[in-house]
Amino acid sequence: MEKKLISYETLYVISGNLSEEEMKEIVAKFSALVSDNGTLESVDEWGKRRLAYPINYLPEGYYVLVSYKSEPSFPREFERVLGITDGVIRSMTTKKIEGVAAAAPAPAVVAEEAVAVEAKAEEAPAAEEIPAVEEAPATEEAAEPAASEDKAE
């Protein structure tokens, strides 16, 4: 029976208080674990970044993104090992959907489309303007009879 390999991505954050050497050891350990249980596609080390909020009183973390193919049972074990390893403060694994275009276009493409739409709108001849309906100005006289009726009751 053929093994079914599925593409996954795991992002994990290593404590920012560790030395460079300790961080490299953790990255090497998890790269070897993935290689032993599947096909390692890439290891993208994003480096130290400020966390959105402190985790265990730590303001910074070292981010690592690992792309790999494995059997469906491996990501659960990989997450378990990440969770019990000292120095790893967060991790998240997602399944990659292959054969599907990116869900959101790049920001530069969106910006170019917006500029094109604006330019096209400026070139179009202005349609006849519809006169706005003016509301009658509120006067004190209109407000007084309602107030006097309330007092009479």
Backbone as a chain_set.jsonl record, in Angstrom:
{"seq": "MEKKLISYETLYVISGNLSEEEMKEIVAKFSALVSDNGTLESVDEWGKRRLAYPINYLPEGYYVLVSYKSEPSFPREFERVLGITDGVIRSMTTKKIEGVAAAAPAPAVVAEEAVAVEAKAEEAPAAEEIPAVEEAPATEEAAEPAASEDKAE", "coords": {"N": [[0.841, -1.177, 0.0], [0.532, 2.193, -0.821], [2.122, 4.985, 0.641], [0.49, 7.877, 1.721], [1.4, 11.092, 1.242], [1.143, 14.267, 2.643], [1.173, 17.804, 2.344], [2.473, 20.048, 4.735], [2.764, 22.892, 6.936], [4.627, 24.174, 9.567], [4.806, 26.528, 12.042], [6.893, 27.706, 14.465], [7.803, 29.202, 17.604], [10.652, 30.157, 19.24], [12.02, 30.737, 22.445], [13.145, 34.026, 23.076], [15.173, 34.491, 24.843], [17.167, 32.617, 24.698], [20.478, 31.576, 23.686], [22.185, 32.143, 20.514], [23.378, 29.783, 19.676], [21.943, 27.798, 21.086], [19.422, 28.173, 19.947], [19.93, 27.43, 17.28], [20.509, 24.726, 17.688], [17.981, 23.743, 18.46], [16.499, 24.244, 16.127], [17.882, 22.585, 14.334], [17.39, 20.107, 15.538], [14.582, 19.795, 15.199], [14.419, 19.915, 12.437], [15.764, 17.582, 11.733], [14.028, 15.724, 12.902], [11.734, 16.038, 11.315], [12.787, 15.298, 8.822], [13.329, 12.603, 9.299], [10.768, 11.543, 9.452], [9.386, 12.225, 7.195], [9.352, 14.259, 4.219], [11.465, 16.874, 4.082], [10.858, 20.081, 3.014], [11.484, 22.863, 3.193], [13.207, 25.093, 5.442], [12.578, 27.945, 6.956], [14.012, 30.481, 8.51], [12.901, 33.088, 10.304], [13.937, 34.75, 12.159], [14.637, 36.857, 15.085], [11.831, 38.412, 16.471], [9.532, 40.857, 17.655], [7.028, 39.945, 19.919], [3.432, 39.917, 19.696], [2.138, 40.096, 22.08], [3.328, 39.676, 25.424], [4.615, 36.454, 26.161], [4.818, 34.225, 28.689], [6.175, 36.216, 30.048], [8.015, 37.055, 28.163], [9.21, 39.255, 25.738], [10.164, 38.922, 23.126], [10.657, 36.616, 20.38], [12.055, 33.849, 18.526], [11.366, 33.135, 15.321], [10.453, 30.321, 13.312], [9.743, 28.757, 10.277], [8.64, 25.772, 8.981], [8.383, 23.776, 6.172], [6.982, 20.825, 4.955], [6.446, 17.389, 3.815], [4.439, 14.74, 4.819], [3.12, 11.737, 6.375], [-0.335, 11.645, 7.415], [-0.439, 11.204, 10.201], [1.871, 12.178, 11.415], [2.064, 15.101, 11.951], [0.631, 15.562, 14.371], [2.211, 14.238, 16.284], [4.544, 15.709, 15.951], [3.723, 18.255, 16.836], [3.257, 17.562, 19.505], [5.845, 16.974, 20.428], [7.036, 19.467, 20.043], [5.581, 20.907, 21.936], [6.479, 19.89, 24.392], [9.096, 20.548, 24.502], [11.682, 22.339, 26.003], [12.086, 25.798, 25.706], [10.646, 26.222, 23.373], [8.0, 28.277, 22.742], [5.546, 28.7, 21.43], [3.569, 27.071, 18.893], [2.305, 26.167, 15.658], [0.553, 24.225, 13.343], [-0.317, 23.807, 9.971], [-2.256, 22.51, 7.245], [-1.268, 22.412, 3.926], [-2.965, 23.391, 1.035], [-2.834, 22.016, -2.025], [-2.485, 22.889, -5.486], [-4.248, 24.95, -5.606], [-4.802, 28.333, -6.24], [-3.3, 31.207, -4.67], [-5.124, 32.551, -1.938], [-5.461, 35.289, -1.34], [-4.552, 38.096, -3.233], [-1.306, 39.542, -3.8], [-0.339, 42.471, -1.908], [0.712, 44.559, -3.531], [-0.388, 44.072, -6.061], [-3.1, 44.457, -5.551], [-3.071, 47.17, -4.902], [-2.277, 48.293, -7.357], [-4.503, 47.623, -8.94], [-6.473, 49.15, -7.67], [-5.584, 51.755, -8.203], [-5.86, 51.765, -10.979], [-8.65, 51.523, -11.247], [-9.489, 53.928, -10.051], [-8.351, 55.786, -11.839], [-9.771, 55.189, -14.148], [-12.333, 55.921, -13.344], [-12.021, 58.68, -13.093], [-11.624, 59.431, -15.729], [-14.079, 58.926, -16.947], [-17.003, 60.529, -18.254], [-18.745, 62.998, -16.387], [-21.863, 62.285, -14.974], [-25.19, 63.687, -15.268], [-25.82, 65.834, -12.637], [-27.855, 65.176, -9.886], [-30.163, 67.258, -8.383], [-29.903, 68.022, -4.955], [-32.243, 67.313, -2.376], [-33.47, 69.744, -0.355], [-33.771, 70.095, 3.113], [-36.323, 71.393, 5.238], [-35.524, 74.135, 7.28], [-35.11, 73.759, 10.773], [-37.084, 75.376, 13.103], [-37.534, 77.492, 15.968], [-40.168, 77.981, 16.522], [-41.584, 75.771, 15.554], [-40.812, 73.833, 17.334], [-41.788, 74.728, 19.776], [-44.754, 74.459, 20.049], [-45.047, 71.664, 20.386], [-43.74, 71.246, 22.77], [-45.331, 72.73, 24.521], [-47.688, 71.265, 24.485], [-46.949, 68.97, 25.822], [-46.646, 69.945, 28.406], [-49.219, 70.574, 29.083], [-50.486, 68.2, 29.54]], "CA": [[0.0, 0.0, 0.0], [1.333, 3.404, -0.972], [1.975, 5.989, 1.69], [-0.045, 9.146, 1.235], [2.101, 12.22, 1.834], [0.397, 15.521, 2.583], [2.032, 18.959, 2.626], [2.169, 20.784, 5.957], [3.651, 23.949, 7.389], [4.617, 24.372, 11.011], [5.484, 27.728, 12.501], [7.119, 27.647, 15.906], [8.514, 30.349, 18.168], [11.61, 29.778, 20.271], [12.244, 31.805, 23.42], [14.147, 35.006, 22.693], [16.229, 34.55, 25.859], [18.19, 31.606, 24.44], [21.61, 32.022, 22.876], [22.113, 31.766, 19.097], [23.773, 28.381, 19.574], [20.815, 26.984, 21.558], [18.354, 28.259, 18.935], [20.347, 26.618, 16.129], [20.355, 23.323, 18.081], [16.551, 23.419, 18.42], [16.105, 24.212, 14.71], [18.479, 21.369, 13.761], [16.681, 18.961, 16.127], [13.281, 19.633, 14.568], [14.643, 19.617, 11.013], [16.098, 16.157, 11.676], [12.806, 14.978, 13.216], [10.879, 16.069, 10.122], [13.454, 14.505, 7.782], [13.178, 11.188, 9.642], [9.376, 11.108, 9.34], [8.769, 12.731, 5.983], [10.236, 14.956, 3.296], [11.655, 18.27, 4.47], [10.901, 20.933, 1.826], [12.258, 24.07, 3.493], [13.241, 25.634, 6.796], [12.716, 29.387, 6.789], [14.226, 31.114, 9.813], [12.523, 34.498, 10.218], [14.766, 35.488, 13.108], [13.99, 37.412, 16.281], [10.793, 39.414, 16.247], [8.767, 41.238, 18.839], [5.742, 39.254, 20.016], [2.272, 40.807, 19.786], [1.918, 40.234, 23.518], [4.328, 38.841, 26.113], [4.289, 35.069, 26.483], [5.679, 33.871, 29.818], [6.94, 37.432, 30.329], [9.043, 37.235, 27.134], [8.729, 40.177, 24.707], [10.661, 38.549, 21.806], [10.787, 35.205, 20.069], [12.754, 33.51, 17.298], [10.365, 32.45, 14.507], [10.944, 29.36, 12.326], [8.686, 28.153, 9.474], [9.103, 24.523, 8.385], [7.472, 23.181, 5.191], [7.337, 19.422, 4.784], [5.419, 16.435, 3.422], [4.493, 13.566, 5.687], [1.86, 11.02, 6.542], [-1.258, 12.434, 8.252], [-0.263, 10.978, 11.641], [3.073, 12.814, 11.942], [1.943, 16.449, 12.525], [0.202, 15.512, 15.773], [3.393, 13.881, 17.068], [5.456, 16.845, 15.855], [3.187, 19.272, 17.755], [3.461, 17.08, 20.871], [7.26, 17.147, 20.76], [7.248, 20.913, 20.171], [4.958, 21.351, 23.177], [7.212, 19.46, 25.59], [10.496, 20.967, 24.397], [12.011, 23.601, 26.668], [12.55, 26.821, 24.785], [9.612, 26.496, 22.368], [6.901, 28.909, 23.483], [4.299, 28.544, 20.675], [3.693, 26.403, 17.603], [1.045, 25.989, 14.936], [0.714, 23.448, 12.123], [-1.43, 23.911, 9.025], [-2.153, 21.678, 6.061], [-1.251, 23.212, 2.704], [-3.841, 22.911, -0.025], [-2.061, 22.095, -3.257], [-3.258, 23.042, -6.712], [-5.172, 26.074, -5.48], [-4.089, 29.614, -6.277], [-3.299, 31.925, -3.388], [-6.439, 33.097, -1.617], [-5.441, 36.744, -1.413], [-3.46, 38.567, -4.075], [-0.278, 40.33, -3.122], [-0.76, 43.856, -1.703], [1.1, 45.415, -4.653], [-1.357, 43.854, -7.124], [-4.342, 45.102, -5.121], [-2.861, 48.61, -5.0], [-2.285, 48.642, -8.775], [-5.881, 47.545, -9.41], [-7.201, 50.284, -7.113], [-5.172, 52.943, -8.95], [-6.464, 51.658, -12.303], [-10.081, 51.801, -11.11], [-9.619, 55.364, -9.804], [-8.035, 56.499, -13.078], [-10.882, 54.957, -15.06], [-13.462, 56.707, -12.851], [-11.747, 60.085, -13.377], [-11.746, 59.631, -17.163], [-15.478, 58.822, -17.351], [-17.692, 61.827, -18.181], [-19.622, 63.132, -15.218], [-23.292, 62.182, -15.267], [-25.918, 64.863, -14.802], [-25.957, 65.817, -11.189], [-29.225, 65.243, -9.401], [-30.199, 68.254, -7.312], [-30.189, 67.484, -3.63], [-33.468, 67.8, -1.76], [-33.13, 70.485, 0.856], [-34.71, 69.921, 4.21], [-36.771, 72.654, 5.812], [-34.765, 74.407, 8.499], [-35.862, 73.629, 12.025], [-37.245, 76.674, 13.769], [-37.955, 77.401, 17.363], [-41.639, 77.993, 16.555], [-42.062, 74.41, 15.338], [-40.52, 73.053, 18.519], [-42.534, 75.229, 20.928], [-46.091, 73.876, 20.294], [-44.934, 70.289, 20.91], [-43.335, 71.336, 24.167], [-46.451, 73.223, 25.306], [-48.667, 70.182, 24.61], [-46.466, 68.055, 26.859], [-46.848, 70.575, 29.691], [-50.655, 70.6, 29.361], [-50.948, 66.865, 29.968]], "C": [[0.888, 1.243, 0.0], [1.065, 4.39, 0.15], [1.466, 7.285, 1.075], [0.657, 10.281, 1.982], [1.299, 13.492, 1.593], [1.35, 16.647, 2.963], [1.538, 19.701, 3.857], [3.159, 21.919, 6.139], [3.515, 24.065, 8.893], [5.429, 25.62, 11.314], [5.666, 27.578, 14.001], [7.985, 28.816, 16.336], [9.373, 29.843, 19.32], [11.817, 30.98, 21.181], [13.371, 32.729, 22.969], [15.291, 35.114, 23.674], [17.347, 33.54, 25.628], [19.315, 32.195, 23.597], [21.411, 31.555, 21.429], [22.41, 30.284, 18.914], [22.619, 27.461, 19.99], [19.664, 27.008, 20.554], [18.675, 27.395, 17.725], [20.219, 25.13, 16.433], [18.898, 22.889, 17.998], [16.076, 23.312, 16.969], [16.637, 22.942, 14.052], [17.757, 20.118, 14.26], [15.353, 18.727, 15.41], [13.392, 19.377, 13.068], [14.954, 18.131, 10.838], [14.861, 15.296, 11.95], [11.879, 14.918, 12.01], [11.492, 15.217, 9.021], [13.309, 13.004, 8.029], [11.768, 10.672, 9.386], [8.672, 11.601, 8.082], [9.806, 13.366, 5.083], [10.291, 16.422, 3.686], [11.784, 19.107, 3.202], [11.723, 22.192, 2.071], [12.176, 24.411, 4.972], [13.551, 27.117, 6.636], [12.814, 30.028, 8.167], [13.967, 32.613, 9.666], [13.34, 35.354, 11.173], [13.97, 36.004, 14.293], [13.01, 38.501, 15.892], [10.088, 39.691, 17.56], [7.417, 40.517, 18.801], [4.612, 40.273, 20.134], [1.918, 41.082, 21.247], [2.922, 39.327, 24.215], [3.787, 37.433, 26.402], [5.296, 34.636, 27.532], [6.667, 35.003, 30.124], [8.089, 37.665, 29.335], [8.509, 38.162, 26.037], [9.138, 39.797, 23.283], [10.719, 37.044, 21.648], [11.493, 35.024, 18.74], [11.816, 32.627, 16.481], [11.028, 31.54, 13.48], [9.728, 28.743, 11.624], [9.256, 26.938, 8.763], [8.025, 24.003, 7.443], [7.927, 21.758, 4.936], [6.156, 18.621, 4.274], [5.574, 15.227, 4.318], [3.153, 12.855, 5.661], [0.963, 11.829, 7.482], [-1.061, 12.265, 9.761], [0.917, 11.757, 12.229], [2.858, 14.209, 12.538], [1.49, 16.48, 13.982], [1.386, 15.185, 16.687], [4.396, 15.038, 17.083], [5.018, 17.965, 16.803], [3.407, 18.857, 19.216], [4.908, 17.306, 21.307], [7.589, 18.635, 20.902], [6.731, 21.419, 21.518], [5.735, 20.985, 24.43], [8.681, 19.868, 25.568], [10.698, 22.301, 25.099], [12.556, 24.569, 25.628], [11.55, 27.138, 23.696], [8.405, 27.054, 23.109], [5.563, 28.844, 22.759], [4.593, 27.776, 19.395], [2.312, 26.25, 16.985], [1.34, 25.252, 13.632], [-0.53, 23.607, 11.266], [-1.168, 22.987, 7.844], [-2.199, 22.599, 4.85], [-2.184, 22.569, 1.693], [-3.103, 23.106, -1.338], [-2.984, 22.233, -4.451], [-4.26, 24.169, -6.658], [-4.341, 27.347, -5.473], [-4.187, 30.273, -4.908], [-4.647, 32.589, -3.166], [-6.483, 34.602, -1.767], [-4.287, 37.182, -2.308], [-2.477, 39.401, -3.268], [-0.73, 41.777, -2.978], [-0.414, 44.779, -2.862], [0.105, 45.285, -5.801], [-2.666, 44.553, -6.785], [-4.222, 46.611, -5.268], [-2.885, 49.062, -6.456], [-3.698, 48.62, -9.336], [-6.691, 48.731, -8.909], [-6.854, 51.572, -7.859], [-5.803, 52.933, -10.331], [-7.954, 51.988, -12.259], [-10.313, 53.294, -10.892], [-9.37, 56.165, -11.066], [-9.17, 56.372, -14.079], [-12.091, 55.796, -14.65], [-13.26, 58.19, -13.149], [-11.912, 60.388, -14.853], [-13.193, 59.626, -17.628], [-16.145, 60.186, -17.248], [-18.655, 61.847, -17.003], [-21.073, 63.056, -15.655], [-23.973, 63.44, -14.756], [-26.117, 64.747, -13.304], [-27.419, 65.972, -10.817], [-29.248, 66.256, -8.277], [-30.593, 67.611, -5.989], [-31.464, 68.104, -3.089], [-33.073, 68.486, -0.462], [-34.2, 70.278, 1.9], [-35.084, 71.283, 4.749], [-35.991, 72.902, 7.1], [-35.649, 74.301, 9.728], [-35.913, 74.996, 12.697], [-37.699, 76.459, 15.186], [-39.467, 77.331, 17.468], [-42.188, 76.583, 16.397], [-41.847, 73.565, 16.584], [-41.363, 73.471, 19.715], [-43.898, 74.6, 21.103], [-46.016, 72.444, 20.844], [-44.575, 70.338, 22.377], [-44.497, 71.796, 25.038], [-47.527, 72.163, 25.481], [-48.253, 69.213, 25.702], [-46.746, 68.623, 28.244], [-48.325, 70.519, 30.09], [-51.13, 69.261, 29.907], [-50.649, 66.587, 31.36]], "O": [[1.872, 1.32, 0.737], [-0.079, 4.6, 0.553], [1.956, 7.729, 0.036], [0.525, 10.412, 3.199], [0.839, 13.754, 0.482], [2.229, 16.466, 3.805], [0.343, 19.954, 4.008], [4.25, 21.91, 5.569], [2.406, 24.054, 9.425], [6.581, 25.75, 10.901], [4.699, 27.349, 14.727], [8.781, 29.348, 15.563], [8.887, 29.192, 20.245], [11.79, 32.121, 20.72], [14.426, 32.267, 22.533], [16.293, 35.764, 23.376], [18.377, 33.603, 26.299], [19.127, 33.182, 22.886], [20.581, 30.689, 21.154], [21.777, 29.61, 18.101], [22.35, 26.461, 19.324], [19.007, 25.991, 20.333], [17.8, 26.705, 17.201], [19.864, 24.348, 15.551], [18.604, 21.793, 17.522], [15.334, 22.393, 16.624], [15.918, 22.291, 13.294], [17.538, 19.178, 13.496], [15.032, 17.594, 15.052], [12.546, 18.692, 12.493], [14.465, 17.496, 9.903], [14.666, 14.263, 11.31], [11.304, 13.87, 11.716], [10.772, 14.479, 8.348], [13.181, 12.225, 7.084], [11.587, 9.482, 9.128], [7.466, 11.403, 7.936], [10.994, 13.055, 5.169], [9.284, 17.127, 3.627], [12.694, 18.889, 2.402], [12.568, 22.551, 1.251], [11.213, 24.067, 5.658], [14.651, 27.493, 6.231], [11.827, 30.109, 8.899], [14.717, 33.319, 8.991], [13.418, 36.57, 10.999], [12.807, 35.653, 14.49], [13.316, 39.388, 15.095], [10.059, 38.85, 18.459], [6.75, 40.49, 17.767], [4.828, 41.38, 20.626], [1.457, 42.169, 21.593], [3.327, 38.31, 23.652], [2.646, 37.266, 26.832], [6.502, 34.678, 27.288], [7.837, 34.764, 30.42], [9.031, 38.396, 29.642], [7.457, 37.882, 25.462], [8.54, 40.284, 22.324], [10.816, 36.295, 22.62], [11.527, 35.941, 17.919], [11.501, 31.509, 16.887], [12.022, 31.91, 12.855], [8.801, 28.266, 12.278], [10.237, 27.048, 8.028], [6.881, 23.809, 7.856], [9.114, 21.506, 4.726], [5.018, 19.088, 4.289], [6.683, 14.745, 4.554], [2.196, 13.297, 5.027], [1.47, 12.626, 8.272], [-1.492, 13.128, 10.526], [0.954, 11.974, 13.44], [3.444, 14.486, 13.585], [1.927, 17.341, 14.746], [1.539, 15.794, 17.746], [5.019, 15.312, 18.109], [5.849, 18.555, 17.493], [3.707, 19.698, 20.063], [5.164, 17.772, 22.417], [8.344, 19.016, 21.796], [7.366, 22.256, 22.161], [5.658, 21.697, 25.431], [9.426, 19.572, 26.503], [9.986, 23.27, 24.835], [13.375, 24.206, 24.784], [11.594, 28.233, 23.135], [7.851, 26.399, 23.992], [4.524, 28.925, 23.413], [5.707, 27.815, 18.873], [1.296, 26.207, 17.68], [2.266, 25.611, 12.905], [-1.654, 23.549, 11.764], [-0.021, 22.715, 7.489], [-3.068, 23.466, 4.757], [-2.187, 21.35, 1.519], [-2.784, 24.233, -1.718], [-4.119, 21.757, -4.435], [-5.053, 24.329, -7.586], [-3.315, 27.435, -4.798], [-5.05, 29.933, -4.099], [-5.242, 33.126, -4.1], [-7.465, 35.138, -2.28], [-3.167, 36.694, -2.158], [-2.796, 39.896, -2.187], [-1.445, 42.274, -3.849], [-1.176, 45.702, -3.152], [-0.215, 46.28, -6.452], [-3.275, 45.177, -7.654], [-5.165, 47.266, -5.711], [-3.456, 50.109, -6.763], [-4.064, 49.493, -10.122], [-7.516, 49.267, -9.649], [-7.734, 52.393, -8.118], [-6.239, 53.978, -10.815], [-8.461, 52.669, -13.151], [-11.229, 53.869, -11.48], [-10.092, 57.123, -11.344], [-9.498, 57.33, -14.778], [-12.798, 56.325, -15.508], [-14.23, 58.893, -13.43], [-12.303, 61.501, -15.205], [-13.508, 60.273, -18.627], [-15.907, 60.926, -16.293], [-19.289, 60.844, -16.674], [-21.462, 63.711, -16.622], [-23.426, 64.167, -13.927], [-26.524, 63.709, -12.782], [-28.129, 66.807, -11.377], [-28.471, 66.158, -7.327], [-31.493, 66.773, -5.923], [-31.734, 69.283, -3.317], [-32.432, 67.895, 0.407], [-35.393, 70.287, 1.597], [-34.281, 72.216, 4.727], [-35.818, 71.994, 7.913], [-36.809, 74.713, 9.708], [-34.896, 75.676, 12.834], [-38.182, 75.388, 15.554], [-40.001, 76.705, 18.383], [-43.171, 76.235, 17.051], [-42.638, 72.661, 16.855], [-41.629, 72.648, 20.59], [-44.219, 74.216, 22.228], [-46.837, 72.059, 21.677], [-45.076, 69.526, 23.156], [-44.65, 71.323, 26.164], [-48.213, 72.145, 26.503], [-49.099, 68.691, 26.427], [-47.054, 67.868, 29.167], [-48.653, 70.429, 31.273], [-52.095, 69.215, 30.67], [-50.976, 65.509, 31.858]]}, "num_chains": 1, "name": "protein.A"}
